[in-house]
C-alpha cells in the first residue's frame, strides 16, 4: 500500500515538475516515470523497515 501511494505521489510530483519547467509531453512522461519509480522504491524501503521493526 505504501509502495502504491509512493508511486502515485511520485508520478504527480514528476508531472508537476516537468509542467513547471514548461516541458513537452515526452518530458511529462519521463519525469512522471522517474519520480514514480524513485518514490515507489522509497515506499518499498519504508515498508520493509516497518515490517522489520514490528516483528
DRENBA-829578 format. One record per residue: residue number from 1; chain; x, z, y of N, C-alpha, C in turn. Coordinates in steps of 0.001 Angstrom, whole numbers, plus 500000, padded with zeros to 6 digits. Each point is the difference from the previous one (the first is absolute). Example, Ala and Ser with C-alpha at 12.3 -4.5 7.8 and 13.67 -1.06 7.14 Angstrom:
! residues 2
resi, chain, n.u, n.w, n.v, ca.u, ca.w, ca.v, c.u, c.w, c.v
1, A, 513190, 507800, 494310, 499110, 500000, 501190, 500900, 500000, 501200
2, A, 499650, 499280, 501050, 500820, 500060, 501190, 499230, 500730, 501090
! end
This chain:
! residues 55
resi, chain, n.u, n.w, n.v, ca.u, ca.w, ca.v, c.u, c.w, c.v
1, A, 500820, 500000, 498812, 499180, 500000, 501188, 500869, 500000, 501258
2, A, 501055, 500810, 499973, 500900, 500046, 501152, 500723, 498663, 500156
3, A, 500317, 499361, 498886, 500704, 498717, 500040, 499117, 498942, 500656
4, A, 498726, 499965, 499620, 499072, 499025, 500572, 499786, 500263, 501490
5, A, 499842, 501247, 500375, 499822, 500337, 501411, 501241, 499622, 500802
6, A, 501172, 500250, 499429, 501240, 499623, 500674, 500126, 498505, 500185
7, A, 499608, 499254, 498964, 500072, 498545, 500096, 499051, 499474, 501067
8, A, 498789, 500509, 500036, 499033, 499545, 501003, 500440, 500366, 501414
9, A, 500541, 501193, 500155, 500512, 500409, 501301, 501178, 499117, 500413
10, A, 500878, 499709, 499056, 501151, 499146, 500287, 499599, 498589, 500389
11, A, 499036, 499439, 499281, 499533, 498651, 500330, 499422, 499977, 501410
12, A, 499207, 501007, 500315, 499392, 500066, 501328, 501064, 500120, 501088
13, A, 500951, 500901, 499805, 501059, 500164, 501000, 500865, 498745, 500117
14, A, 500259, 499341, 498876, 500802, 498778, 500034, 499327, 498888, 500778
15, A, 498715, 499814, 499753, 499263, 498952, 500716, 499914, 500328, 501490
16, A, 499756, 501254, 500324, 499935, 500383, 501413, 501348, 499829, 500695
17, A, 501074, 500308, 499303, 501343, 499817, 500567, 500274, 498524, 500264
18, A, 499679, 499146, 499044, 500224, 498564, 500171, 499113, 499437, 501109
19, A, 498769, 500497, 500083, 499095, 499529, 501048, 500504, 500427, 501375
20, A, 500537, 501220, 500098, 500539, 500501, 501266, 501194, 499164, 500449
21, A, 500760, 499476, 499029, 501163, 499168, 500322, 499637, 498528, 500138
22, A, 498692, 499716, 499986, 499465, 498640, 500152, 500512, 499060, 498910
23, A, 499909, 500453, 498757, 500465, 499212, 498871, 498967, 499000, 499512
24, A, 500467, 499034, 499244, 499111, 499002, 499411, 499307, 500601, 498779
25, A, 499167, 499188, 499354, 499297, 500457, 498803, 500987, 500375, 498900
26, A, 501056, 499227, 499872, 501023, 500316, 498993, 500665, 501337, 500304
27, A, 500230, 500280, 501272, 500585, 501287, 500385, 499052, 501150, 499650
28, A, 498694, 499815, 500263, 499016, 501030, 499677, 500012, 500298, 498502
29, A, 500030, 498957, 499182, 500017, 500184, 498550, 501302, 500656, 499540
30, A, 501100, 499574, 500580, 501304, 500527, 499608, 500126, 501480, 500354
31, A, 499691, 500345, 501223, 500069, 501401, 500419, 499034, 500860, 499185
32, A, 498791, 499485, 499778, 499028, 500747, 499206, 500496, 500253, 498595
33, A, 500611, 499000, 499380, 500509, 500161, 498635, 501158, 500989, 499946
34, A, 500932, 499866, 500912, 501177, 500871, 499992, 499622, 501442, 500287
35, A, 499188, 500217, 501019, 499574, 501367, 500319, 499149, 500567, 498864
36, A, 499147, 499170, 499403, 499175, 500459, 498883, 500837, 500454, 498820
37, A, 501019, 499229, 499654, 500880, 500362, 498889, 500767, 501281, 500321
38, A, 500519, 500096, 501215, 500780, 501182, 500389, 499147, 501266, 499975
39, A, 498802, 499933, 500545, 499142, 501180, 500036, 499472, 500343, 498612
40, A, 499758, 498993, 499160, 499579, 500280, 498626, 501120, 500701, 499237
41, A, 501233, 499592, 500234, 501139, 500654, 499364, 500125, 501447, 500465
42, A, 499800, 500233, 501285, 500016, 501379, 500512, 498862, 500819, 499391
43, A, 498836, 499378, 499829, 498880, 500682, 499361, 500295, 500336, 498552
44, A, 500687, 499105, 499300, 500378, 500257, 498615, 500968, 501176, 499915
45, A, 500969, 500032, 500892, 500958, 501102, 500018, 499287, 501313, 500314
46, A, 499067, 499965, 500940, 499235, 501208, 500336, 499169, 500456, 498807
47, A, 499392, 499059, 499291, 499201, 500339, 498824, 500868, 500646, 498923
48, A, 501158, 499449, 499756, 500900, 500567, 499000, 500487, 501386, 500405
49, A, 500305, 500182, 501280, 500448, 501307, 500478, 498902, 501042, 499857
50, A, 498777, 499642, 500346, 498882, 500923, 499876, 499766, 500349, 498542
51, A, 500087, 499010, 499123, 499799, 500229, 498572, 501063, 500929, 499440
52, A, 501242, 499793, 500399, 501100, 500847, 499502, 499888, 501438, 500509
53, A, 499536, 500159, 501227, 499921, 501337, 500591, 498820, 500808, 499471
54, A, 498957, 499318, 499533, 498810, 500735, 499534, 500022, 500295, 498507
55, A, 500932, 499454, 499274, 500047, 500237, 498543, 500918, 501146, 499680
! end
